[in-house]
Amino acid sequence: MENIEEIKQKANWCLQCKTKPCMEKGCPIHTNIPEFISKIKEEKFKEAYDILQENNIFSHICGTICPQEEQCEGSCIRGIKQVPTSIGKLEKFVNEWAKENEYEFVYQVGEEKDKKVAIIGSGPAGLECAYELRKQGYQVTIFEKDEDFGGILRYGIPDFRLSKDIIKKIIDKLKKMGIIFKNNTCLGKDITIEDLKNEFDAIFLGIGAEKSSTYDLGDFESIYDSDTFLRAYNNKKYLDNLGDVVVIGGGNVAMDSARAAVRMNAKSVSILYRRDKDHMPARSIELEEAIEDGVKPVFLTRVIKGIGTGKKLEKLECIKTEIIDHKAIDIVNSEFEYKADSVVFAIGLKPNKELLQKQNIELNEYGLIKVDENCRTSIEKVYAGGDVMESKSTVCRAISSARTAAKAIIFDLESR
């Protein structure tokens, strides 16, 4: 944790704009950024922490992993001609100060209501929706298909980026508020929407995007998708004999997968990406940290197929590309081979379309749950938020959609 004087210097860089673009335009959940920063300037860290927590129970997580450069810091007035205020670092500092000083924000629960809401999925969207509803006194039960709770926060983001203790602390707080957690309960197998509608007054779907995008490289044993690969790492069930690893992709998940491969004792780790560095969707800091870990990025390269003996992968056939009108175009006669014993696909995640269709829920053209502006789905009493209804949602955007859904649920329950 940075020392207080350094933090105050960062806080004093804030202009305390009256228009608050960082809050109104940049932050999906409208955290009162100038206000909490003003408390840091006064060394009133308790008050700063209260401001953050009152608005966002996930503040510590957002301060740690959110792409501030695209959101709050991207809207900072200072950033137009100079560097923006270090909002993410200031938020992280306040949360770590509270942790070190064992300071807790007290979460209030409203008068108990006789309405029951089922939340399917315990990722950021599910947890946020549950929290907002419980604050108003609604009876909330969260159903999670996995053993542990947290969704992508627990299984998709490695511990070198996000401590699992932070996630556990949030879940413990929600349990103390009276939210019921049920694990090892899978939608479509153990429960259905129709079954839950008989017991609950409303249902929120926050099951995320759990299917990894891949394409055919050949029938080899050591080809993994990012979800399987990161779950193995996060569950400390390390994959053996990875050898030379190639990660295909250029987003933050590709960076996480590559850094996880390093920690699972891969001989070498490369990231092959079909575009150049300027078009890479990963955060600059994530790429920098991957390189520091020994990961080799290889740009303007598309993987075509695997080459090997039997089911043993030995190398990849690739082709060089060039960027024309922001598109990656193959360069004729530029094929080459790249050494690889294992491959990890990290080219995107999408919802489980088959599962959702079996629940008779309407999807849009992209395979996402179709919702209105208030996150209502095509099924009465059923709402959705997060990656299952919005492509490439950040944690903060998932929280925002879940908050919108919670408001709609409360409005509809009170109107009946």
N, C-alpha and C positions, 0 to 999 in steps of 0.2 A: 504494500500500500504506500502511495506517495506521501511525503510529509506535508504538514498543514500549510506551510508557507508556499510550497509549489502549487498546491491546490488553490490557495487564495489568489495566486497570480493568475491561474487559469480562470477562476471565477471573476476576477476583476476585468478580464478581457471582454466580458459580456456587457453590451451597451444598454441593457434593460429597455429594449425597444417597446414603445407603447403599442405598436401593432402586433407584436409577438408572433412573427412569421414562423419561428421554430415550433411554437405550440399550435398555432392555428392551421398552418399549411403543412409543416413538416411531420408532426407527430400524429400518427393515425388515431391515438387515443387522447390527444390534446392534454398531455401532461403540462402543468403550469411551470414551465422551464425557467422563465425569468424569476419567478417567486422562489423556487427552491435554491437557485443560484444566489439570490440576494441573501438568503439565510446562511449560505456558506461564507459569503463575504463577512458576515457578522459573527462567524464561528458558532452559529446556532445550529449545530448538526442534528439535534433532536427534531427541531422544527422542520429542517430540510427533509429529514427522513419521513416525518409524518405527512408532509405534502406529497412526497413520492408514493408512499404506501396507500394513502387515502384514495389516490387515483388509480393505482396499479399494483396489485399484489405481486406481479411478476417483475417489479422494477429492477431487482438485482440481476435477473436474467437478461432483461432488455439492455441494461447498462453494460452487460458483458458481451453479448453476441449479436445484438441488433445492428443492421447496417446504418449507423448514424449518418454517415457521409451521404446517404441517399435520402434520409428522412430529416430529422431535426437539424443536424449540422449542415445538411444540403440547402436548408432554407435560411441559414444564419446570415444576417446582414453583413457581418464582419467578413464573411467568406466571399463577398463580391469582389473586393479589391485586395483582401489580405487572407489570412487563414481563419477559418470559423472558430467559434468558441468550442472548447473540448467538452461538449455536453455529455457524451458517453462516459468519459473518464470521471467527470464530476459526479454523475449518477452512480457509477460503480463505487467511487470513493465513499459516498454517503452510506451506501448499503454495507460496505465492508466495515466502516466505522461503527455502524449499529451492531453488526455481528461481533466485532471485537469488544465492544462495550456492553454486550448483552442487553441492548435496548430493544424492546418489543413494541410494535404498534398494536393496539387493541382493536380487534375487529368485532363490530357490533352485529348482533342478530336481531331482526325485528320480531314483532309479535307473531307467534306460531300460527300458521294458516293450515287449513285442512286440504290444501291442494298439493298434489304430488307430481314431481317432474322427473323423468328418466333422462339421464345423460349417457349417450353411448360414445365411449372414447375418453381417455383421461390425458390427452395432450393439452396444449395451451388453450385451445378453443373450448374443449369440454370442461376443463377446470375453471376457466373464467366464467362461462355461462353458469356453472354450478354455484360459484362464489356470488355472482350478482343476484341470483335467485334466493340463495340462502340468507343473504343480507336482509331480504325483504320478508323472511319468515317462511318461505316455501320449503316443503319437505323434498329433499333432493337425494337421488341415488345415482351413483356413477357406476356404469358397467364397463369393464376393461377386459379385452381378450387375453392379455398377457398376464404373467405372474406379478410383475411389479407395475406401479402406476407412473404416469408421466409421458407416455406416448413417445413422440419424436425427441422430447427433451431427455428422456431416459435411454431410449434405444438407438436414436439416430444421431445424437450429438456426442462426440467423445469427451471423456473426462478432462483431457488436456485443454479443451475449450470451455467446458462448463462442468463445474463440480456437482456431483450427484447430491451432495449435502444440501445445496441450495434448493433442488427440486424436492427432496425429502422434507425440508423445513416447510415449504408451501403446502404440501399434502398433509403434513401433521397439523398445520393451522386449520385447514379445511375440515379435517376430521374433528378437531376440537369445536368447530362451529356447529357440528351435528350432521355434516354431510356423510352419507353412507357410501362406502366403497366396496364394490364386489369385483374380484378379479377372476381370471380364467373363465370369462363369460363372453362368448363370441356371437356376434350378430349373424344370423343365418344358420347357426348351428345350435346354440343354447337358447337363444331368444330371437324373436321376430318383432317387427314393428307392430303387426296385428296383435300379437300376444300382449305387448306392453301397453297398447292402447286400451286394453281391458282393465288394466291396473293403474295406469297413470293418466293424469289430466293433460300432459304435454310431453313431447319427446324432442330432444335435441341430438342431432347427429354431428359428432365431431371426430369421425374416425380417420380423418386425414387422407393423404395419398400414400397408399401402402404398396403399390405395384411399381417395380422398377422398369423403366424402358430399356430394352435391349434389342439387338439384332443378331442374326445368325453368323457366327464365326466358324462353325464346324462343331463336330461332336467331341469335345474335349472335357476332361474332368475338372480342370482347374480354372473354369470360367465362372465368375460370381457376379451377382448384382450387388449394388451398394447397400441395400437394406440387409441382405444376408451377411455381407462382409462386416458392416458396422455393428450389427447385433452380436456377431461372434466376438468382436473386440470388446464391446460394452459388457457382455456377459462373461468376459475373461475366459472364453473358450477359444483360445488362439488357434488359428489354422496352421498346420504344420507344413514345412517344406514348400514355402511359397516361392522360393528362388527369386528370379528376376520378375518383378511385378510391373505390369502396365495398367494404369488407370485411364480409361477412356472418358473424357469429359472435361469441362472447364469451369464448373460452378463450385460453390462452397462444399458441396457433398463430395466432389472429386478431391478437393484439398483434404477434407477429413479422412476420406478413404486412403489416400496416399500416406498421410501421416500415421494412420492406424497401421498400415502395412509395415512402415518403418518399425513401429513398436512391436509388431508381431514377427520381428526378426527376418524380414525379407532381405535377400542378398542385395538387391538394388530396387529402387522405385522410380518409375517415370510416369509423367502425365502426358498423354498424347491428345492434342486438341486441334481440331480442324481449322480454327480461326487463329488470328494473331493475338498478342497480349492485350492490345487496345480493345478488342472485342470480347475479351474473356469476362464472363459474368461474375466470377469470384471476386470477393473483396480484395483489394490490394494487400491488405495486412495478412489475409489468409494465404495468399500466394507467397508473400515474403516469409512467413513462418514455415510454410512447407519447404521452401528452398533452404532455410536455416536448418531444417531437420534432415537435409540431404536429398530431398526429392528433386528430380531433374525434369523441368518442363520442356516439352518439345512442341512447338507451335506449328501451325500450317501443315498439319499432318492428319490424314484420315485413314483409319484402320479398315482394311477391306475384308480380310479373312485370316484365320489361323492356319498354321502349318505345323505338322508334327508327325509322330509315329504312333499309330493306333489312337488311343485316347490321351496320349501325352503331348501336351502343347510344347513346342520348341521355339517358335518365332511367329511373327505376324507379317503378313503382306500389307504394306501401306502405300499411300500415294501422297505426294506433296500437293498442296493447294495454294491458291492465291485469293485475296479478297477483291472482289469486283462488285461495286454497288452494295457493299456491306454483306455480300454473300460469299461463302467459301466455295470456290470452283476448282475442280481437279485440274492439275497441270498434266497435259498429255505426255506420256512416256517418262513419267517421273517416279514410277514404282520402285520401291526398295523394301528390304526386309529388316525387321527389328527384333532383337532377342527378347523372348518372353516365355516364362514358365507358367505364369498366372496372369489372368486379366480380371479387372473389376470394371463393370459398366457403371458409370455415374453420369448418365445423360438425361436424367429426369425421373420424376416420380409421378404417378397418376393414380386416381382412385380405383378401387376394385369395381369395375363396371358391371361384371357378372353378378356380384353380390348385391349391388344396388338395384339392378334390374329385377332380381328375384324378389326384392322387397316392394316391387311395383312403384318405384319412385321415379319421377320424370327426370331425365338427364338432358343437358344441352348438347350442342354439336361437338363439344370438346370432351364429352364423357364426364363432366362435372355435374353435381346436383343442381338442377335449375331452381333458383330462388327469386323472390321478388325483392324490392328494396328493403324490406324488413326481415329478410332471411326466412320467410315462410316457403315451404316446399309445396309440391303438388298434392300432398296428402294432408288432410286436415289434422291439426294438432301436432304436426311434425315440422321441425325447423332444422336449419343446418348452418354451420360456420367453419371457417378455416380452410385447409387445403382441399377438402372434399367439395367445396363450392367455388374456390378461387385459386387459379393457377399460380404457383410459386409464391404463396403467401408467406410473409415473414411472421415471426412470433407476434410482433406488435399488431400487424394487420389481422392475424387470427384472433387476437384479443378483441380488436375493434368489431369484427363481424360477430363474435360471440356476445359482445355487449349489446349490439343491435338486436340480435335474436332474443336475448333475455328481456329486453324492453318490450319486444313484440309479444313474448310469452306472457309477461305480466299484464300487458294491456288486454290481451285476449282472454286470459283467465278472469280478470276483474270485470270484463264485459259480459261474461256468460251468465 
